[in-house]
Amino acid sequence: MKTFGQVLESVESLPLEEQESLVSILQRRVAEQRRAELVEAVREARREFKAGGCRVASAKAIVRGLLA
């Protein structure tokens, strides 16, 4: 396993065009991972809601609770 510094050095040895391609690929992959995390968080919230682990509240009530 390469260290972060080693990876950076390897990337710097690539031609600029390949570095740009790598950045683009990494951005897409990170976005996909974030989407997957969000989907899982929504699934978990729905499971909690169905199990009675949370209750419905208005935004006003939530803010009031936070400020109390």
N, C-alpha and C positions, 0 to 999 in steps of 0.2 A: 504494500500500500504506500503510495507516494504521499508526502506531506503537501500541505497547501502551497508552500514556497516552491517545492519541486514542480508542482503542476503549473504554477505561474511561469516558472523558468521554461518549461516545455512549451507552453503556449506562446511565450515571447519569441521562441525560435521558429514559429510558423510564419508563413507569409501573411501580410496584413489581410488579404482577402479571406484566408482560412480563419484568421482570428475573428473577423466579422461574422463569418458563418457560425463559428463556435458560439459566439455571444448570442446570436439569434436562436440557435438550437437550445442553449441553456435557458434563455428567457421563456421559450415555449414550454420546456419541461418544468420549470419552476411554476409557471401558471397552471399547468396541468396538475401538479402536486397540490397546489393551493386549492384548486377546484375540488379535488378528491377529498381534501381535509374538510372543506366546507360541506360537501355532500354528507360526509360521515357525521359531522356535527349536527346537521339538520336531522339525520336519521336518529341520532341519539336523543335529540330534543323531542322528537315525535314519540319515541319509545317511552321517555320519561313522562310525557303528557298523557299518553294512553294508560300508563301505569298509575296515574294519579299523583305523580311526583311534582307537578306544578299546577298552578291555578291561573285562570284567566284574570287579567287586570288591565285597566286602562293605563295609558302612558302617564296620565296625570297622577294616578295612584302610585305608580312605580316611582316617579320622581318625588312625590310626597314622602314615600317610605325611605328613599335614599337621603333626603334632607332631614329626616326626623332624628 
